[in-house]
């Protein structure tokens, strides 16, 4: 699943390499996508690499290799995100119809902020149905409704339902549910920096927040997303 900005950047890199044989510079990417800073390009490049569309080559300047392309770039059709769609007549927080024999119900534990942290995770109110292949074989899972747009460049929109694998640790770069100061829960990309923890947004309009490691508790890792229209 790619956001519009991720797809635009991938298409720009593809066209430039096809025409000139070398990828564009970060300044050229920033200008082409009308972003305010190169940090937004870094995040988009990282997201494309994590999703297996590009590969960065070590020890070489501007060395980006395109591994694969979405069909929408090849055939000229509009981009459609790969998501699980719910019924248009049901509210976002309601259980969604997923036609799979191995579907499983998960509790929705309230709302999670993809923006400024707003509140701690609540108790379960109802369930959402998700396909079994979205879930890990071991451990517990739960779902949360996203509020805010700070993770939009990671393909996570306001109103989406995120599927979370319950765990207390995560690797650098993972998108996690983080509980800050035992009070506020937020959905962010985790970066560990010695005795500090950075919670990184995927939207250049939001700043990265840095905390002491004893202020942040990981409560789960993002493993899936469900969207309704």
C-alpha positions as CSV (number, residue, x, y, z in Angstrom):
1,X,0.0,0.0,0.0
2,X,1.4,3.4,-1.1
3,X,0.3,6.9,-0.2
4,X,-0.1,9.4,-3.0
5,X,3.2,11.1,-2.1
6,X,5.1,7.8,-2.1
7,X,3.7,6.9,-5.5
8,X,4.5,10.3,-6.9
9,X,8.1,10.0,-5.7
10,X,8.5,6.5,-7.1
11,X,7.1,7.6,-10.4
12,X,9.4,10.6,-10.5
13,X,12.5,8.5,-9.7
14,X,11.4,5.9,-12.4
15,X,11.0,8.5,-15.1
16,X,14.3,10.2,-14.3
17,X,16.2,6.9,-14.3
18,X,14.5,5.8,-17.5
19,X,15.5,9.1,-19.2
20,X,18.9,9.8,-17.8
21,X,20.1,6.5,-16.3
22,X,20.7,8.1,-12.8
23,X,18.2,8.9,-10.0
24,X,17.4,12.5,-9.1
25,X,19.0,14.3,-6.2
26,X,17.1,14.9,-3.0
27,X,16.8,18.6,-3.8
28,X,15.2,17.6,-7.2
29,X,12.8,15.2,-5.4
30,X,11.9,17.9,-2.9
31,X,11.1,20.4,-5.6
32,X,9.2,17.9,-7.8
33,X,6.9,16.9,-4.8
34,X,6.7,20.5,-3.5
35,X,7.9,19.6,0.0
36,X,9.3,22.1,2.4
37,X,12.3,20.1,3.5
38,X,14.4,17.1,2.5
39,X,13.4,15.3,5.7
40,X,10.1,14.6,4.1
41,X,11.9,13.0,1.1
42,X,14.0,10.9,3.5
43,X,10.8,9.5,5.1
44,X,9.3,8.8,1.7
45,X,12.5,7.0,0.5
46,X,12.5,4.9,3.8
47,X,8.9,4.0,3.3
48,X,9.4,2.9,-0.3
49,X,12.5,0.8,0.8
50,X,10.5,-0.8,3.6
51,X,7.8,-1.8,1.2
52,X,10.2,-3.3,-1.2
53,X,9.9,-0.9,-4.1
54,X,13.4,0.5,-4.0
55,X,16.8,-0.4,-2.7
56,X,19.5,2.0,-1.5
57,X,23.0,0.9,-2.4
58,X,25.7,1.4,0.3
59,X,28.7,3.7,-0.2
60,X,27.4,5.3,-3.4
61,X,26.0,8.8,-3.7
62,X,22.5,9.0,-5.1
63,X,22.4,5.2,-5.5
64,X,18.8,4.1,-5.6
65,X,17.7,1.0,-7.4
66,X,14.0,0.4,-8.3
67,X,13.1,-3.2,-7.4
68,X,9.5,-3.2,-8.6
69,X,6.7,-0.9,-9.7
70,X,3.0,-0.8,-9.0
71,X,0.8,-1.7,-12.0
72,X,-0.6,1.9,-11.9
73,X,2.8,3.3,-13.0
74,X,3.1,0.9,-15.9
75,X,-0.3,1.1,-17.4
76,X,-1.2,4.7,-16.6
77,X,-4.2,3.9,-14.5
78,X,-5.0,5.8,-11.2
79,X,-3.5,4.5,-8.0
80,X,-5.8,2.5,-5.7
81,X,-4.5,1.6,-2.3
82,X,-4.5,-2.0,-1.3
83,X,-6.8,-2.0,1.7
84,X,-9.6,-4.0,3.2
85,X,-12.8,-2.2,2.5
86,X,-15.8,-2.1,4.8
87,X,-19.4,-1.3,4.0
88,X,-20.1,2.3,3.0
89,X,-23.2,2.2,5.2
90,X,-21.4,1.2,8.4
91,X,-19.6,3.7,10.6
92,X,-15.8,3.6,10.7
93,X,-15.7,2.1,14.2
94,X,-18.2,-0.7,13.4
95,X,-17.3,-4.2,12.6
96,X,-16.3,-4.5,8.9
97,X,-17.3,-7.2,6.4
98,X,-14.3,-9.3,5.4
99,X,-15.2,-12.2,3.2
100,X,-12.6,-14.7,4.4
101,X,-13.1,-18.2,5.9
102,X,-10.2,-17.5,8.3
103,X,-11.4,-14.1,9.5
104,X,-11.1,-13.4,13.2
105,X,-12.8,-10.8,15.5
106,X,-10.6,-8.4,17.3
107,X,-11.6,-5.9,20.1
108,X,-11.5,-2.2,19.2
109,X,-9.8,-0.6,22.2
110,X,-10.8,3.0,21.5
111,X,-9.0,5.7,19.7
112,X,-5.2,6.3,19.1
113,X,-3.7,9.6,18.2
114,X,-1.8,10.0,15.0
115,X,-0.9,13.5,15.9
116,X,-0.4,15.1,19.2
117,X,-1.0,12.4,21.9
118,X,-4.6,12.7,23.2
119,X,-5.5,9.9,25.6
120,X,-4.6,6.5,26.9
121,X,-6.1,3.4,25.3
122,X,-9.6,2.7,26.6
123,X,-11.4,-0.6,27.3
124,X,-12.8,-2.6,24.4
125,X,-16.2,-1.5,23.2
126,X,-16.9,-3.7,20.2
127,X,-15.1,-5.9,17.6
128,X,-13.8,-5.6,14.1
129,X,-13.3,-8.6,11.8
130,X,-9.9,-9.0,10.2
131,X,-8.3,-11.7,7.9
132,X,-6.3,-14.3,9.6
133,X,-3.2,-13.7,7.5
134,X,-2.9,-10.2,9.0
135,X,-2.2,-11.7,12.4
136,X,0.9,-13.1,13.9
137,X,0.9,-16.8,14.8
138,X,1.7,-16.0,18.4
139,X,0.6,-13.4,20.9
140,X,-2.5,-11.2,21.3
141,X,-3.8,-8.6,18.9
142,X,-6.2,-5.6,19.2
143,X,-7.5,-2.8,17.0
144,X,-7.6,1.0,17.4
145,X,-9.3,3.8,15.4
146,X,-6.9,6.4,14.2
147,X,-7.4,10.1,15.0
148,X,-5.2,12.6,13.2
149,X,-3.0,12.8,10.1
150,X,0.6,12.7,11.4
151,X,1.2,9.2,9.9
152,X,-0.4,9.9,6.5
153,X,2.8,9.4,4.5
154,X,3.0,5.9,6.0
155,X,-0.4,5.3,4.4
156,X,-2.3,5.7,7.7
157,X,-5.3,8.1,7.5
158,X,-7.7,9.7,10.0
159,X,-10.5,7.2,10.6
160,X,-8.5,4.1,9.7
161,X,-8.6,1.0,11.9
162,X,-5.1,-0.2,12.7
163,X,-4.4,-3.8,13.8
164,X,-1.8,-4.0,16.6
165,X,0.2,-7.0,17.8
166,X,0.6,-6.7,21.5
167,X,4.3,-6.5,22.6
168,X,6.5,-4.4,24.9
169,X,9.5,-3.9,22.6
170,X,10.1,-3.1,18.9
171,X,12.9,-2.5,16.5
172,X,14.0,0.9,15.2
173,X,11.7,2.0,12.4
174,X,8.7,0.0,13.6
175,X,5.4,1.8,13.8
176,X,4.2,1.3,17.4
177,X,1.6,2.2,19.9
178,X,3.5,4.2,22.5
179,X,2.2,5.1,25.9
180,X,3.9,8.4,27.1
181,X,4.2,9.1,30.8
182,X,1.5,6.5,31.6
183,X,-1.1,8.9,30.3
184,X,-1.1,9.5,26.5
185,X,-1.2,7.0,23.7
186,X,0.1,7.7,20.2
187,X,0.9,5.9,17.0
188,X,4.4,6.8,15.8
189,X,7.5,5.3,14.2
190,X,10.0,4.3,17.0
191,X,13.6,5.5,17.0
192,X,15.9,4.5,19.9
193,X,18.8,6.9,20.6
194,X,20.9,5.7,23.5
195,X,18.8,6.4,26.6
196,X,16.3,8.5,24.6
197,X,13.3,7.4,22.5
198,X,12.1,9.4,19.5
199,X,8.5,9.1,18.3
200,X,8.7,10.1,14.7
201,X,5.7,11.3,12.6
202,X,5.2,10.5,8.9
203,X,4.1,14.0,8.0
204,X,6.5,16.9,7.7
205,X,4.0,19.2,9.4
206,X,4.7,17.4,12.7
207,X,7.9,17.5,14.7
208,X,9.6,14.4,16.1
209,X,9.2,14.2,19.9
210,X,12.0,12.9,22.0
211,X,11.6,11.4,25.5
212,X,13.6,9.7,28.1
213,X,13.4,5.9,27.7
214,X,11.6,5.6,31.0
215,X,8.8,7.9,29.8
216,X,7.8,5.7,26.9
217,X,6.3,2.2,27.0
218,X,5.7,0.2,23.8
219,X,2.3,-1.4,23.9
220,X,2.2,-3.0,20.5
221,X,3.4,-3.0,16.9
222,X,1.4,-2.1,13.7
223,X,0.7,-5.3,11.6
224,X,-2.3,-4.3,9.5
225,X,-4.8,-1.6,8.5
226,X,-8.5,-1.5,7.6
227,X,-10.2,1.4,5.9
228,X,-13.9,2.2,5.3
229,X,-15.4,4.7,2.9
